[in-house]
Amino acid sequence: MHPVFALLLALAAPPAETLDIRAARLELDQATGQVRFTGEVVARQGDLELRCAVLEARYGKDGEVDGLSASGGVTVTQGELSARADAARYQRGEDRLELTGSPEVTRGKDRLSGARIVYWPGQGRVVVEQARGRIQAPRITLPRPPG
């Protein structure tokens, strides 16, 4: 799983590891179930790290995170994996993560970018609009016709 997907999903799920979030400012509105972190936001969980200008979470009546939004120079790292985008948004009800604003995911020498990257974790499905990049793909061998 790419690091940006893993961290945003980890933020939305009950934490297995401690989640550490630091920001210049925190705004909490219990009536609406919204939390907003602003100013040099850094969120860490295990070896995953998210950096952005603004991180917002919306909680449902069940106390679970309904959605997350990160904006302003979003970068995520985990070991040799890294991702960047202008914005990232996760909707729990749709099980959908969307990266916009020149999103790019890299691992070692592999790089994938596009106009928009959409990921459905439950389906294991990814769509990259205007895809471009370079990845190491397994060698494809076509079977020889009999004869």
Rosetta constraint file for C-alpha pairs under 8 A:
AtomPair CA 1 CA 5 HARMONIC 6.66 0.50
AtomPair CA 1 CA 6 HARMONIC 6.31 0.50
AtomPair CA 2 CA 6 HARMONIC 6.29 0.50
AtomPair CA 2 CA 81 HARMONIC 6.99 0.50
AtomPair CA 2 CA 82 HARMONIC 7.75 0.50
AtomPair CA 2 CA 83 HARMONIC 7.75 0.50
AtomPair CA 2 CA 105 HARMONIC 7.41 0.50
AtomPair CA 3 CA 7 HARMONIC 6.08 0.50
AtomPair CA 3 CA 48 HARMONIC 6.98 0.50
AtomPair CA 3 CA 76 HARMONIC 6.16 0.50
AtomPair CA 3 CA 77 HARMONIC 6.07 0.50
AtomPair CA 3 CA 78 HARMONIC 5.83 0.50
AtomPair CA 3 CA 81 HARMONIC 6.23 0.50
AtomPair CA 3 CA 82 HARMONIC 6.26 0.50
AtomPair CA 3 CA 83 HARMONIC 6.74 0.50
AtomPair CA 4 CA 8 HARMONIC 6.14 0.50
AtomPair CA 4 CA 50 HARMONIC 7.64 0.50
AtomPair CA 4 CA 75 HARMONIC 7.76 0.50
AtomPair CA 4 CA 76 HARMONIC 5.36 0.50
AtomPair CA 4 CA 77 HARMONIC 7.47 0.50
AtomPair CA 4 CA 82 HARMONIC 7.53 0.50
AtomPair CA 4 CA 83 HARMONIC 6.00 0.50
AtomPair CA 5 CA 9 HARMONIC 6.05 0.50
AtomPair CA 5 CA 97 HARMONIC 7.11 0.50
AtomPair CA 5 CA 119 HARMONIC 7.80 0.50
AtomPair CA 6 CA 10 HARMONIC 5.98 0.50
AtomPair CA 7 CA 11 HARMONIC 6.09 0.50
AtomPair CA 7 CA 45 HARMONIC 7.55 0.50
AtomPair CA 7 CA 48 HARMONIC 6.28 0.50
AtomPair CA 7 CA 49 HARMONIC 7.36 0.50
AtomPair CA 7 CA 50 HARMONIC 7.16 0.50
AtomPair CA 7 CA 76 HARMONIC 7.72 0.50
AtomPair CA 8 CA 12 HARMONIC 6.35 0.50
AtomPair CA 8 CA 68 HARMONIC 7.30 0.50
AtomPair CA 8 CA 90 HARMONIC 7.01 0.50
AtomPair CA 9 CA 13 HARMONIC 6.22 0.50
AtomPair CA 9 CA 90 HARMONIC 7.73 0.50
AtomPair CA 10 CA 14 HARMONIC 7.46 0.50
AtomPair CA 10 CA 15 HARMONIC 6.61 0.50
AtomPair CA 10 CA 45 HARMONIC 7.87 0.50
AtomPair CA 11 CA 15 HARMONIC 7.25 0.50
AtomPair CA 11 CA 19 HARMONIC 7.71 0.50
AtomPair CA 12 CA 64 HARMONIC 7.51 0.50
AtomPair CA 12 CA 65 HARMONIC 5.26 0.50
AtomPair CA 12 CA 66 HARMONIC 7.52 0.50
AtomPair CA 12 CA 67 HARMONIC 7.26 0.50
AtomPair CA 12 CA 68 HARMONIC 7.18 0.50
AtomPair CA 12 CA 92 HARMONIC 7.74 0.50
AtomPair CA 13 CA 64 HARMONIC 7.61 0.50
AtomPair CA 13 CA 65 HARMONIC 7.26 0.50
AtomPair CA 15 CA 19 HARMONIC 6.82 0.50
AtomPair CA 17 CA 45 HARMONIC 6.30 0.50
AtomPair CA 17 CA 46 HARMONIC 6.46 0.50
AtomPair CA 18 CA 45 HARMONIC 6.06 0.50
AtomPair CA 18 CA 46 HARMONIC 7.46 0.50
AtomPair CA 19 CA 43 HARMONIC 7.01 0.50
AtomPair CA 19 CA 44 HARMONIC 5.81 0.50
AtomPair CA 19 CA 45 HARMONIC 4.73 0.50
AtomPair CA 19 CA 46 HARMONIC 7.83 0.50
AtomPair CA 20 CA 43 HARMONIC 5.58 0.50
AtomPair CA 20 CA 44 HARMONIC 5.16 0.50
AtomPair CA 20 CA 45 HARMONIC 6.43 0.50
AtomPair CA 21 CA 41 HARMONIC 7.09 0.50
AtomPair CA 21 CA 42 HARMONIC 5.68 0.50
AtomPair CA 21 CA 43 HARMONIC 4.23 0.50
AtomPair CA 21 CA 44 HARMONIC 6.43 0.50
AtomPair CA 22 CA 40 HARMONIC 7.85 0.50
AtomPair CA 22 CA 41 HARMONIC 5.64 0.50
AtomPair CA 22 CA 42 HARMONIC 5.24 0.50
AtomPair CA 22 CA 43 HARMONIC 6.40 0.50
AtomPair CA 23 CA 37 HARMONIC 5.92 0.50
AtomPair CA 23 CA 38 HARMONIC 5.82 0.50
AtomPair CA 23 CA 39 HARMONIC 5.50 0.50
AtomPair CA 23 CA 40 HARMONIC 5.60 0.50
AtomPair CA 23 CA 41 HARMONIC 4.41 0.50
AtomPair CA 23 CA 42 HARMONIC 6.53 0.50
AtomPair CA 24 CA 37 HARMONIC 7.55 0.50
AtomPair CA 24 CA 38 HARMONIC 6.00 0.50
AtomPair CA 24 CA 39 HARMONIC 4.75 0.50
AtomPair CA 24 CA 40 HARMONIC 6.45 0.50
AtomPair CA 24 CA 41 HARMONIC 7.24 0.50
AtomPair CA 25 CA 37 HARMONIC 5.73 0.50
AtomPair CA 25 CA 38 HARMONIC 5.23 0.50
AtomPair CA 25 CA 39 HARMONIC 6.40 0.50
AtomPair CA 26 CA 35 HARMONIC 7.25 0.50
AtomPair CA 26 CA 36 HARMONIC 5.74 0.50
AtomPair CA 26 CA 37 HARMONIC 4.64 0.50
AtomPair CA 26 CA 38 HARMONIC 6.56 0.50
AtomPair CA 27 CA 35 HARMONIC 5.74 0.50
AtomPair CA 27 CA 36 HARMONIC 5.06 0.50
AtomPair CA 27 CA 37 HARMONIC 6.51 0.50
AtomPair CA 28 CA 33 HARMONIC 7.68 0.50
AtomPair CA 28 CA 34 HARMONIC 6.03 0.50
AtomPair CA 28 CA 35 HARMONIC 4.57 0.50
AtomPair CA 28 CA 36 HARMONIC 6.50 0.50
AtomPair CA 29 CA 33 HARMONIC 5.82 0.50
AtomPair CA 29 CA 34 HARMONIC 5.35 0.50
AtomPair CA 29 CA 35 HARMONIC 6.44 0.50
AtomPair CA 30 CA 34 HARMONIC 6.75 0.50
AtomPair CA 33 CA 58 HARMONIC 5.65 0.50
AtomPair CA 33 CA 59 HARMONIC 4.85 0.50
AtomPair CA 33 CA 60 HARMONIC 6.72 0.50
AtomPair CA 33 CA 61 HARMONIC 8.00 0.50
AtomPair CA 34 CA 56 HARMONIC 7.13 0.50
AtomPair CA 34 CA 57 HARMONIC 5.74 0.50
AtomPair CA 34 CA 58 HARMONIC 4.59 0.50
AtomPair CA 34 CA 59 HARMONIC 6.24 0.50
AtomPair CA 35 CA 56 HARMONIC 5.61 0.50
AtomPair CA 35 CA 57 HARMONIC 5.21 0.50
AtomPair CA 35 CA 58 HARMONIC 6.56 0.50
AtomPair CA 36 CA 54 HARMONIC 7.10 0.50
AtomPair CA 36 CA 55 HARMONIC 5.83 0.50
AtomPair CA 36 CA 56 HARMONIC 4.42 0.50
AtomPair CA 36 CA 57 HARMONIC 6.57 0.50
AtomPair CA 37 CA 41 HARMONIC 6.64 0.50
AtomPair CA 37 CA 54 HARMONIC 5.67 0.50
AtomPair CA 37 CA 55 HARMONIC 5.11 0.50
AtomPair CA 37 CA 56 HARMONIC 6.28 0.50
AtomPair CA 38 CA 53 HARMONIC 5.74 0.50
AtomPair CA 38 CA 54 HARMONIC 4.54 0.50
AtomPair CA 38 CA 55 HARMONIC 6.56 0.50
AtomPair CA 39 CA 52 HARMONIC 7.94 0.50
AtomPair CA 39 CA 53 HARMONIC 5.17 0.50
AtomPair CA 39 CA 54 HARMONIC 6.55 0.50
AtomPair CA 40 CA 51 HARMONIC 7.09 0.50
AtomPair CA 40 CA 52 HARMONIC 6.23 0.50
AtomPair CA 40 CA 53 HARMONIC 5.22 0.50
AtomPair CA 40 CA 54 HARMONIC 7.76 0.50
AtomPair CA 41 CA 50 HARMONIC 7.85 0.50
AtomPair CA 41 CA 51 HARMONIC 5.53 0.50
AtomPair CA 41 CA 52 HARMONIC 5.27 0.50
AtomPair CA 41 CA 53 HARMONIC 5.66 0.50
AtomPair CA 41 CA 54 HARMONIC 6.52 0.50
AtomPair CA 41 CA 55 HARMONIC 7.07 0.50
AtomPair CA 42 CA 49 HARMONIC 6.99 0.50
AtomPair CA 42 CA 50 HARMONIC 5.68 0.50
AtomPair CA 42 CA 51 HARMONIC 4.64 0.50
AtomPair CA 42 CA 52 HARMONIC 6.84 0.50
AtomPair CA 43 CA 49 HARMONIC 5.71 0.50
AtomPair CA 43 CA 50 HARMONIC 5.06 0.50
AtomPair CA 43 CA 51 HARMONIC 6.55 0.50
AtomPair CA 44 CA 48 HARMONIC 5.65 0.50
AtomPair CA 44 CA 49 HARMONIC 4.52 0.50
AtomPair CA 44 CA 50 HARMONIC 6.45 0.50
AtomPair CA 45 CA 49 HARMONIC 6.69 0.50
AtomPair CA 47 CA 78 HARMONIC 5.78 0.50
AtomPair CA 47 CA 79 HARMONIC 7.33 0.50
AtomPair CA 48 CA 76 HARMONIC 7.17 0.50
AtomPair CA 48 CA 77 HARMONIC 5.89 0.50
AtomPair CA 48 CA 78 HARMONIC 4.84 0.50
AtomPair CA 49 CA 76 HARMONIC 5.50 0.50
AtomPair CA 49 CA 77 HARMONIC 5.39 0.50
AtomPair CA 49 CA 78 HARMONIC 6.68 0.50
AtomPair CA 50 CA 74 HARMONIC 7.14 0.50
AtomPair CA 50 CA 75 HARMONIC 5.76 0.50
AtomPair CA 50 CA 76 HARMONIC 4.47 0.50
AtomPair CA 50 CA 77 HARMONIC 6.81 0.50
AtomPair CA 51 CA 73 HARMONIC 7.54 0.50
AtomPair CA 51 CA 74 HARMONIC 5.71 0.50
AtomPair CA 51 CA 75 HARMONIC 5.24 0.50
AtomPair CA 51 CA 76 HARMONIC 6.42 0.50
AtomPair CA 52 CA 70 HARMONIC 6.43 0.50
AtomPair CA 52 CA 71 HARMONIC 5.95 0.50
AtomPair CA 52 CA 72 HARMONIC 5.41 0.50
AtomPair CA 52 CA 73 HARMONIC 5.35 0.50
AtomPair CA 52 CA 74 HARMONIC 4.53 0.50
AtomPair CA 52 CA 75 HARMONIC 6.57 0.50
AtomPair CA 53 CA 70 HARMONIC 7.62 0.50
AtomPair CA 53 CA 71 HARMONIC 6.03 0.50
AtomPair CA 53 CA 72 HARMONIC 4.70 0.50
AtomPair CA 53 CA 73 HARMONIC 6.62 0.50
AtomPair CA 53 CA 74 HARMONIC 7.48 0.50
AtomPair CA 54 CA 69 HARMONIC 7.92 0.50
AtomPair CA 54 CA 70 HARMONIC 5.65 0.50
AtomPair CA 54 CA 71 HARMONIC 5.30 0.50
AtomPair CA 54 CA 72 HARMONIC 6.36 0.50
AtomPair CA 55 CA 68 HARMONIC 7.31 0.50
AtomPair CA 55 CA 69 HARMONIC 5.73 0.50
AtomPair CA 55 CA 70 HARMONIC 4.47 0.50
AtomPair CA 55 CA 71 HARMONIC 6.65 0.50
AtomPair CA 56 CA 68 HARMONIC 5.64 0.50
AtomPair CA 56 CA 69 HARMONIC 5.12 0.50
AtomPair CA 56 CA 70 HARMONIC 6.44 0.50
AtomPair CA 57 CA 65 HARMONIC 6.64 0.50
AtomPair CA 57 CA 66 HARMONIC 7.59 0.50
AtomPair CA 57 CA 67 HARMONIC 5.81 0.50
AtomPair CA 57 CA 68 HARMONIC 4.58 0.50
AtomPair CA 57 CA 69 HARMONIC 6.58 0.50
AtomPair CA 58 CA 65 HARMONIC 5.73 0.50
AtomPair CA 58 CA 66 HARMONIC 5.50 0.50
AtomPair CA 58 CA 67 HARMONIC 5.25 0.50
AtomPair CA 58 CA 68 HARMONIC 6.49 0.50
AtomPair CA 59 CA 63 HARMONIC 5.77 0.50
AtomPair CA 59 CA 64 HARMONIC 5.51 0.50
AtomPair CA 59 CA 65 HARMONIC 4.35 0.50
AtomPair CA 59 CA 66 HARMONIC 5.24 0.50
AtomPair CA 59 CA 67 HARMONIC 7.19 0.50
AtomPair CA 60 CA 64 HARMONIC 5.69 0.50
AtomPair CA 60 CA 65 HARMONIC 6.20 0.50
AtomPair CA 60 CA 66 HARMONIC 5.61 0.50
AtomPair CA 65 CA 92 HARMONIC 7.37 0.50
AtomPair CA 66 CA 91 HARMONIC 6.19 0.50
AtomPair CA 66 CA 92 HARMONIC 5.17 0.50
AtomPair CA 66 CA 93 HARMONIC 6.82 0.50
AtomPair CA 67 CA 89 HARMONIC 7.32 0.50
AtomPair CA 67 CA 90 HARMONIC 5.36 0.50
AtomPair CA 67 CA 91 HARMONIC 4.55 0.50
AtomPair CA 67 CA 92 HARMONIC 5.78 0.50
AtomPair CA 68 CA 89 HARMONIC 5.60 0.50
AtomPair CA 68 CA 90 HARMONIC 5.08 0.50
AtomPair CA 68 CA 91 HARMONIC 6.79 0.50
AtomPair CA 69 CA 87 HARMONIC 7.33 0.50
AtomPair CA 69 CA 88 HARMONIC 5.71 0.50
AtomPair CA 69 CA 89 HARMONIC 4.40 0.50
AtomPair CA 69 CA 90 HARMONIC 6.49 0.50
AtomPair CA 70 CA 74 HARMONIC 6.55 0.50
AtomPair CA 70 CA 87 HARMONIC 5.54 0.50
AtomPair CA 70 CA 88 HARMONIC 5.11 0.50
AtomPair CA 70 CA 89 HARMONIC 6.41 0.50
AtomPair CA 71 CA 86 HARMONIC 5.81 0.50
AtomPair CA 71 CA 87 HARMONIC 4.23 0.50
AtomPair CA 71 CA 88 HARMONIC 6.44 0.50
AtomPair CA 72 CA 86 HARMONIC 5.53 0.50
AtomPair CA 72 CA 87 HARMONIC 6.45 0.50
AtomPair CA 73 CA 84 HARMONIC 7.16 0.50
AtomPair CA 73 CA 85 HARMONIC 6.30 0.50
AtomPair CA 73 CA 86 HARMONIC 5.04 0.50
AtomPair CA 73 CA 87 HARMONIC 7.22 0.50
AtomPair CA 74 CA 84 HARMONIC 5.41 0.50
AtomPair CA 74 CA 85 HARMONIC 5.23 0.50
AtomPair CA 74 CA 86 HARMONIC 5.65 0.50
AtomPair CA 74 CA 87 HARMONIC 6.08 0.50
AtomPair CA 74 CA 88 HARMONIC 7.30 0.50
AtomPair CA 75 CA 82 HARMONIC 7.24 0.50
AtomPair CA 75 CA 83 HARMONIC 5.62 0.50
AtomPair CA 75 CA 84 HARMONIC 4.34 0.50
AtomPair CA 75 CA 85 HARMONIC 6.70 0.50
AtomPair CA 76 CA 82 HARMONIC 5.49 0.50
AtomPair CA 76 CA 83 HARMONIC 5.15 0.50
AtomPair CA 76 CA 84 HARMONIC 6.38 0.50
AtomPair CA 77 CA 81 HARMONIC 5.75 0.50
AtomPair CA 77 CA 82 HARMONIC 4.32 0.50
AtomPair CA 77 CA 83 HARMONIC 6.55 0.50
AtomPair CA 78 CA 82 HARMONIC 6.31 0.50
AtomPair CA 80 CA 107 HARMONIC 5.57 0.50
AtomPair CA 80 CA 108 HARMONIC 5.90 0.50
AtomPair CA 81 CA 105 HARMONIC 7.55 0.50
AtomPair CA 81 CA 106 HARMONIC 5.80 0.50
AtomPair CA 81 CA 107 HARMONIC 4.49 0.50
AtomPair CA 81 CA 108 HARMONIC 7.06 0.50
AtomPair CA 82 CA 105 HARMONIC 5.87 0.50
AtomPair CA 82 CA 106 HARMONIC 5.33 0.50
AtomPair CA 82 CA 107 HARMONIC 6.50 0.50
AtomPair CA 83 CA 103 HARMONIC 7.33 0.50
AtomPair CA 83 CA 104 HARMONIC 5.58 0.50
AtomPair CA 83 CA 105 HARMONIC 4.25 0.50
AtomPair CA 83 CA 106 HARMONIC 6.19 0.50
AtomPair CA 84 CA 102 HARMONIC 7.96 0.50
AtomPair CA 84 CA 103 HARMONIC 5.60 0.50
AtomPair CA 84 CA 104 HARMONIC 5.43 0.50
AtomPair CA 84 CA 105 HARMONIC 6.59 0.50
AtomPair CA 85 CA 99 HARMONIC 6.25 0.50
AtomPair CA 85 CA 100 HARMONIC 5.97 0.50
AtomPair CA 85 CA 101 HARMONIC 5.47 0.50
AtomPair CA 85 CA 102 HARMONIC 5.65 0.50
AtomPair CA 85 CA 103 HARMONIC 4.14 0.50
AtomPair CA 85 CA 104 HARMONIC 6.48 0.50
AtomPair CA 86 CA 99 HARMONIC 7.73 0.50
AtomPair CA 86 CA 100 HARMONIC 6.05 0.50
AtomPair CA 86 CA 101 HARMONIC 4.54 0.50
AtomPair CA 86 CA 102 HARMONIC 6.72 0.50
AtomPair CA 86 CA 103 HARMONIC 7.04 0.50
AtomPair CA 87 CA 99 HARMONIC 5.87 0.50
AtomPair CA 87 CA 100 HARMONIC 5.36 0.50
AtomPair CA 87 CA 101 HARMONIC 6.28 0.50
AtomPair CA 88 CA 97 HARMONIC 7.16 0.50
AtomPair CA 88 CA 98 HARMONIC 5.65 0.50
AtomPair CA 88 CA 99 HARMONIC 4.49 0.50
AtomPair CA 88 CA 100 HARMONIC 6.40 0.50
AtomPair CA 89 CA 97 HARMONIC 5.65 0.50
AtomPair CA 89 CA 98 HARMONIC 5.26 0.50
AtomPair CA 89 CA 99 HARMONIC 6.63 0.50
AtomPair CA 90 CA 95 HARMONIC 7.41 0.50
AtomPair CA 90 CA 96 HARMONIC 5.70 0.50
AtomPair CA 90 CA 97 HARMONIC 4.32 0.50
AtomPair CA 90 CA 98 HARMONIC 6.45 0.50
AtomPair CA 91 CA 95 HARMONIC 5.81 0.50
AtomPair CA 91 CA 96 HARMONIC 5.43 0.50
AtomPair CA 91 CA 97 HARMONIC 6.56 0.50
AtomPair CA 92 CA 96 HARMONIC 6.75 0.50
AtomPair CA 95 CA 120 HARMONIC 5.70 0.50
AtomPair CA 95 CA 121 HARMONIC 6.49 0.50
AtomPair CA 95 CA 122 HARMONIC 6.67 0.50
AtomPair CA 96 CA 118 HARMONIC 7.01 0.50
AtomPair CA 96 CA 119 HARMONIC 5.77 0.50
AtomPair CA 96 CA 120 HARMONIC 4.69 0.50
AtomPair CA 96 CA 121 HARMONIC 6.95 0.50
AtomPair CA 97 CA 118 HARMONIC 5.67 0.50
AtomPair CA 97 CA 119 HARMONIC 5.05 0.50
AtomPair CA 97 CA 120 HARMONIC 6.37 0.50
AtomPair CA 97 CA 121 HARMONIC 7.90 0.50
AtomPair CA 98 CA 116 HARMONIC 7.19 0.50
AtomPair CA 98 CA 117 HARMONIC 5.80 0.50
AtomPair CA 98 CA 118 HARMONIC 4.43 0.50
AtomPair CA 98 CA 119 HARMONIC 6.38 0.50
AtomPair CA 99 CA 103 HARMONIC 5.93 0.50
AtomPair CA 99 CA 116 HARMONIC 5.74 0.50
AtomPair CA 99 CA 117 HARMONIC 5.09 0.50
AtomPair CA 99 CA 118 HARMONIC 6.34 0.50
AtomPair CA 100 CA 115 HARMONIC 6.58 0.50
AtomPair CA 100 CA 116 HARMONIC 4.84 0.50
AtomPair CA 100 CA 117 HARMONIC 6.71 0.50
AtomPair CA 101 CA 115 HARMONIC 6.63 0.50
AtomPair CA 101 CA 116 HARMONIC 7.02 0.50
AtomPair CA 102 CA 113 HARMONIC 7.03 0.50
AtomPair CA 102 CA 114 HARMONIC 6.24 0.50
AtomPair CA 102 CA 115 HARMONIC 5.53 0.50
AtomPair CA 102 CA 116 HARMONIC 7.07 0.50
AtomPair CA 103 CA 113 HARMONIC 5.63 0.50
AtomPair CA 103 CA 114 HARMONIC 6.09 0.50
AtomPair CA 103 CA 115 HARMONIC 6.72 0.50
AtomPair CA 103 CA 116 HARMONIC 6.40 0.50
AtomPair CA 103 CA 117 HARMONIC 6.82 0.50
AtomPair CA 104 CA 111 HARMONIC 7.02 0.50
AtomPair CA 104 CA 112 HARMONIC 5.65 0.50
AtomPair CA 104 CA 113 HARMONIC 4.19 0.50
AtomPair CA 104 CA 114 HARMONIC 6.91 0.50
AtomPair CA 105 CA 111 HARMONIC 5.79 0.50
AtomPair CA 105 CA 112 HARMONIC 5.31 0.50
AtomPair CA 105 CA 113 HARMONIC 6.35 0.50
AtomPair CA 106 CA 110 HARMONIC 5.52 0.50
AtomPair CA 106 CA 111 HARMONIC 4.37 0.50
AtomPair CA 106 CA 112 HARMONIC 6.42 0.50
AtomPair CA 107 CA 111 HARMONIC 6.57 0.50
AtomPair CA 109 CA 134 HARMONIC 7.83 0.50
AtomPair CA 109 CA 135 HARMONIC 7.48 0.50
AtomPair CA 110 CA 133 HARMONIC 7.52 0.50
AtomPair CA 110 CA 134 HARMONIC 5.45 0.50
AtomPair CA 110 CA 135 HARMONIC 4.47 0.50
AtomPair CA 110 CA 136 HARMONIC 6.60 0.50
AtomPair CA 111 CA 133 HARMONIC 5.12 0.50
AtomPair CA 111 CA 134 HARMONIC 5.24 0.50
AtomPair CA 111 CA 135 HARMONIC 6.16 0.50
AtomPair CA 112 CA 131 HARMONIC 7.09 0.50
AtomPair CA 112 CA 132 HARMONIC 5.96 0.50
AtomPair CA 112 CA 133 HARMONIC 4.39 0.50
AtomPair CA 112 CA 134 HARMONIC 6.43 0.50
AtomPair CA 112 CA 135 HARMONIC 7.40 0.50
AtomPair CA 113 CA 117 HARMONIC 7.85 0.50
AtomPair CA 113 CA 128 HARMONIC 7.58 0.50
AtomPair CA 113 CA 131 HARMONIC 5.83 0.50
AtomPair CA 113 CA 132 HARMONIC 5.47 0.50
AtomPair CA 113 CA 133 HARMONIC 5.96 0.50
AtomPair CA 114 CA 128 HARMONIC 5.96 0.50
AtomPair CA 114 CA 129 HARMONIC 5.58 0.50
AtomPair CA 114 CA 130 HARMONIC 4.99 0.50
AtomPair CA 114 CA 131 HARMONIC 4.49 0.50
AtomPair CA 114 CA 132 HARMONIC 6.04 0.50
AtomPair CA 115 CA 128 HARMONIC 7.43 0.50
AtomPair CA 115 CA 129 HARMONIC 5.54 0.50
AtomPair CA 115 CA 130 HARMONIC 5.67 0.50
AtomPair CA 115 CA 131 HARMONIC 7.33 0.50
AtomPair CA 116 CA 128 HARMONIC 5.87 0.50
AtomPair CA 116 CA 129 HARMONIC 5.32 0.50
AtomPair CA 116 CA 130 HARMONIC 7.60 0.50
AtomPair CA 117 CA 126 HARMONIC 7.16 0.50
AtomPair CA 117 CA 127 HARMONIC 5.83 0.50
AtomPair CA 117 CA 128 HARMONIC 4.52 0.50
AtomPair CA 117 CA 129 HARMONIC 6.46 0.50
AtomPair CA 118 CA 126 HARMONIC 5.70 0.50
AtomPair CA 118 CA 127 HARMONIC 5.23 0.50
AtomPair CA 118 CA 128 HARMONIC 6.47 0.50
AtomPair CA 119 CA 124 HARMONIC 7.48 0.50
AtomPair CA 119 CA 125 HARMONIC 5.85 0.50
AtomPair CA 119 CA 126 HARMONIC 4.48 0.50
AtomPair CA 119 CA 127 HARMONIC 6.55 0.50
AtomPair CA 120 CA 124 HARMONIC 5.93 0.50
AtomPair CA 120 CA 125 HARMONIC 5.28 0.50
AtomPair CA 120 CA 126 HARMONIC 6.46 0.50
AtomPair CA 121 CA 125 HARMONIC 6.75 0.50
